Structure formats: structure tokens, C-alpha cells
């Protein structure tokens, strides 16, 4: 089994070595950044163009962004939801997601500005939810098992109490087996926008009623609704929760420019 990564080594070496130690006991092979992949492929030196072509193929197929590594298990190993949950509990310091194809995505911690933005989202959404009383807010550490089999951890999520009432105590203790009604993904400067857009569409395809992809890099918000193309707002001052989150208005000044 192989992990491919595209980290900026100068920024992430310490974290990368920590990841490496976690997986050594599983006898996994970790590939270093893109510039080294071609040296690891068994390609004849007489064909450098072929080597670079294969290296790019592996990079494009396995790398999502500069903050992620993708670990492929399938078809050698298929993890059940309980096994994946246990794996995540063993490695609590990591943020781990699972795709619908069974790949694991290992993500590094965020920087200060992204963390500050995310806390602002949770505070504002949480304050509204306490007054509204019809649903529950979850932060980025919470996992959701979607109907397609993926396990995702949006930066912020909200689920109606009526849907949560149908879950057992055991289901609530682990990754929640449903798609949130409302999700937020917050882009950092190192995140791939296209990958986040695919992730947002996955939420909608699995039953989400409203989703916001917030991009402070470009000061844009992409609004996702069921059976509709995403709507892009450029540098808005605020955004409404519409009928899904009645009377919820998120002011964006602290999101565009974190004050600390």
C-alpha cells in the first residue's frame, strides 16, 4: 500500500514525519513530494519523458491538495465503518476522511487564520442554533457517514433534531450515519478549490439541503442547493441561511479579515 503526498516540505516536514511514524507499523510506503516521485518509479533513465509523464499521472490521481495525503486500501483491504472509526480514534491528532471508494484522506492541521475563521463560523452558527432550537451544530472534528459510504468532516454542520432523534445512542457516539442538512467548507490558501467543490457536490448528492463553500482567498462564497447549479457571490458582506436556517445571517467581515 502506498501514500502519495504533495506537501511543501519546508512547511510540513515535522508533521510529515509524524504521519510517517504512524503508518510504519502498518508497513505502508510513503512517497515524498512530486519532484521525487519519478526517481521512485522503475522507469528506464533512457526515457525521461516517460518517467515525468508517469510521475504526473500518479500525482494527479492521488493528490488532492498541499494539505492532504491519500491512502489507498481498496481492493487489498476494505474497512468497515466501525474499523475506520477505531482507526481514527487511535490517531486522534489527525483529521481523517474516507472517500466513497475507500481511500483515506489524511489532512494536516490548519494555520492560525483558517482556525480563527472556523471558530467564528461555529460561534455564529451555534448562537443561532441555541435560539432556534430545531437542530444541532457540529464542528470540524465530527464525522458523518454519508449514504454513498464516504465519511466526511465538514468545517461546520447542522442537523435537525428530528433526524437525530431516529439514531441510537451507539450511533451518536460514533460517526453519525447521515448527511447533514447544512454544511460549510472553508477554503484555506493551500486547499484545492476544485476538490472542495467536488466535496460540496457530494454533500448535495447525498441529501444536504444547503451548503456554503467559503473561499476567503478570492472572497467568494459558492452556495449549493439541491438540483441546482452552485451560485457564486463575490465579496458579499453577509449571507442568509434561507429557509433551511430561518433568520440566520452570517456577517462576513471577520471571515474575510480575521482580527487577531
C-alpha positions in Angstrom: 0.0 0.0 0.0 1.2 3.5 -0.8 0.7 7.0 0.4 1.2 9.8 -2.1 1.7 13.3 -0.9 2.4 16.8 -2.3 3.5 18.6 0.8 5.6 21.7 0.8 8.4 20.1 2.7 9.8 23.3 4.2 6.4 23.9 5.8 5.3 20.4 6.7 8.3 18.3 7.3 7.7 17.8 11.0 4.1 16.9 10.5 5.0 14.7 7.6 7.5 12.7 9.8 4.8 12.3 12.4 2.4 10.9 9.8 5.2 8.6 8.6 5.7 7.1 12.1 2.0 6.5 12.4 1.9 4.3 9.3 5.2 2.5 9.7 3.6 -0.1 11.9 1.1 -0.8 9.0 4.0 -1.4 6.6 2.9 1.4 4.3 5.2 3.1 1.8 5.1 6.9 1.8 6.0 8.7 -1.4 7.8 12.0 -1.0 6.8 15.2 -2.8 6.2 15.3 -6.6 9.8 16.2 -7.6 10.9 12.8 -6.1 8.2 10.5 -7.5 9.9 10.0 -10.8 13.0 8.8 -9.1 11.0 6.1 -7.2 9.3 4.8 -10.3 11.0 1.9 -12.0 11.4 3.7 -15.3 14.4 3.4 -17.6 16.6 6.5 -17.4 16.8 6.5 -21.2 13.1 7.6 -21.2 12.9 10.7 -19.0 9.8 12.0 -20.7 8.0 8.7 -19.9 9.2 9.0 -16.3 7.8 12.5 -15.9 4.6 11.5 -17.6 4.1 8.6 -15.2 5.0 10.8 -12.2 2.4 13.4 -13.2 -0.2 10.6 -13.6 0.4 9.4 -10.1 0.4 12.9 -8.7 -2.8 13.9 -10.4 -4.6 10.7 -9.4 -3.6 10.5 -5.8 -3.0 14.1 -4.6 -5.9 16.4 -3.6 -4.1 19.4 -2.2 -1.0 20.5 -0.4 -2.5 19.7 2.9 -3.7 16.2 2.1 -2.3 12.7 1.7 -4.4 10.0 0.1 -4.0 6.4 1.4 -5.4 3.7 -0.9 -6.6 0.4 0.7 -9.1 -0.9 -1.8 -9.1 -3.6 -3.2 -6.5 -5.1 -0.9 -8.4 -4.1 2.3 -11.9 -2.9 2.8 -12.5 -1.1 6.1 -16.0 -1.3 7.8 -17.4 1.9 9.3 -16.5 0.6 12.8 -12.9 -0.2 11.7 -12.4 3.2 10.2 -13.8 4.8 13.3 -11.4 2.8 15.5 -8.5 3.8 13.2 -9.4 7.5 13.7 -9.6 7.1 17.4 -6.1 5.6 17.5 -4.9 8.6 15.6 -6.9 11.4 17.2 -4.3 14.1 16.5 -5.0 13.7 12.7 -8.1 14.8 10.7 -9.0 11.8 8.6 -11.8 11.3 6.0 -12.8 8.4 3.8 -14.0 8.7 0.3 -16.8 6.6 -1.3 -14.1 4.5 -2.9 -12.5 3.6 0.4 -9.5 5.9 0.1 -8.3 7.7 3.3 -7.5 11.4 3.2 -5.0 12.5 5.9 -5.1 16.2 6.5 -2.6 18.4 8.3 -3.6 20.9 11.0 -4.8 24.3 9.7 -3.0 27.6 10.1 -4.0 30.4 12.5 -6.1 32.4 10.2 -8.2 29.4 9.0 -8.6 28.2 12.6 -9.8 31.7 13.6 -12.3 31.8 10.7 -13.6 28.4 11.5 -14.1 29.3 15.2 -16.1 32.3 14.1 -18.4 30.1 11.9 -19.0 27.8 14.8 -19.8 30.6 17.3 -22.2 32.4 15.0 -24.0 29.2 13.9 -24.1 27.9 17.4 -25.6 31.1 18.8 -28.3 31.0 16.2 -29.0 27.2 16.8 -29.4 27.8 20.6 -32.2 30.3 19.9 -33.8 28.3 17.1 -33.7 25.0 19.0 -34.6 22.9 15.9 -31.2 21.5 15.3 -27.7 20.8 16.5 -24.4 22.2 15.3 -21.2 20.1 14.8 -17.6 21.3 14.4 -14.9 20.1 12.1 -13.9 17.2 14.4 -17.2 15.5 13.8 -17.6 12.8 11.2 -20.6 11.9 9.1 -21.1 8.6 7.2 -22.9 9.6 4.0 -25.3 7.3 2.1 -22.7 6.7 -0.6 -20.3 5.2 2.1 -17.9 8.2 2.4 -17.1 9.6 5.8 -16.7 13.4 5.8 -15.9 16.1 8.3 -17.2 19.5 7.2 -15.8 22.5 8.8 -19.3 23.2 10.2 -22.6 21.3 10.0 -26.1 21.5 11.3 -28.6 18.6 11.6 -32.3 18.8 12.6 -33.2 17.3 16.0 -36.0 15.3 14.4 -33.4 13.4 12.2 -31.0 12.9 15.1 -33.9 11.5 17.3 -34.0 8.5 15.0 -30.5 7.5 15.9 -29.5 5.1 18.7 -27.1 6.1 21.5 -24.4 4.0 19.9 -24.8 5.6 16.5 -24.5 9.1 18.1 -21.3 8.0 19.9 -19.5 7.2 16.6 -19.5 8.9 13.2 -23.1 9.9 12.6 -24.7 7.9 9.8 -26.4 10.6 7.8 -25.7 13.6 5.7 -26.1 17.0 7.5 -28.9 19.3 6.4 -26.5 22.2 6.2 -22.7 22.1 5.7 -19.9 24.7 5.4 -16.5 24.1 3.9 -13.9 26.8 4.5 -11.1 27.0 2.0 -7.5 27.7 3.2 -4.8 29.1 1.0 -3.4 25.6 0.4 -6.7 23.9 -0.4 -7.6 22.9 -4.0 -10.8 24.8 -4.9 -11.9 22.1 -7.4 -11.6 19.4 -4.8 -13.7 21.3 -2.3 -16.3 21.9 -5.0 -16.5 18.2 -5.7 -16.9 17.6 -1.9 -19.7 20.1 -1.7 -21.5 18.5 -4.6 -21.1 15.1 -2.8 -23.0 16.6 0.2 -25.8 17.7 -2.1 -26.0 14.4 -3.9 -26.3 12.7 -0.5 -29.2 14.8 0.9 -27.9 18.1 2.1 -30.4 20.9 1.8 -27.9 23.8 1.8 -24.2 24.2 1.6 -21.7 27.1 1.7 -18.2 26.8 0.3 -16.5 29.9 1.7 -13.3 31.0 -0.1 -11.5 33.8 1.7 -8.7 33.5 -0.8 -10.9 35.1 -3.5 -13.6 36.5 -1.2 -16.2 34.4 -2.8 -19.0 32.1 -1.5 -20.4 29.3 -3.5 -24.0 28.4 -2.5 -25.1 24.9 -3.1 -28.8 23.9 -3.2 -30.4 20.6 -4.3 -30.9 20.1 -8.0 -29.4 23.5 -8.9 -26.1 24.8 -10.2 -24.0 26.5 -7.5 -24.4 30.2 -7.1 -21.3 32.3 -6.7 -21.3 35.5 -4.6 -18.4 37.9 -4.9 -17.2 39.7 -1.8 -20.6 39.7 0.0 -21.0 41.4 3.3 -23.3 38.8 4.7 -25.1 35.6 3.7 -28.5 34.2 4.6 -29.4 30.7 5.8 -32.6 30.9 3.7 -35.5 28.6 4.6 -33.1 25.9 5.8 -31.8 28.1 8.6 -34.5 30.7 9.2 -33.3 34.1 10.3 -29.7 33.1 10.3 -27.5 35.8 8.9 -23.7 35.4 8.8 -21.7 38.6 8.7 -18.5 38.1 6.8 -16.2 40.8 7.9 -14.5 38.5 10.4 -14.3 35.8 7.8 -12.6 37.9 5.1 -10.3 39.6 7.6 -9.7 37.7 10.9 -9.0 40.2 13.6 -6.2 38.9 15.9 
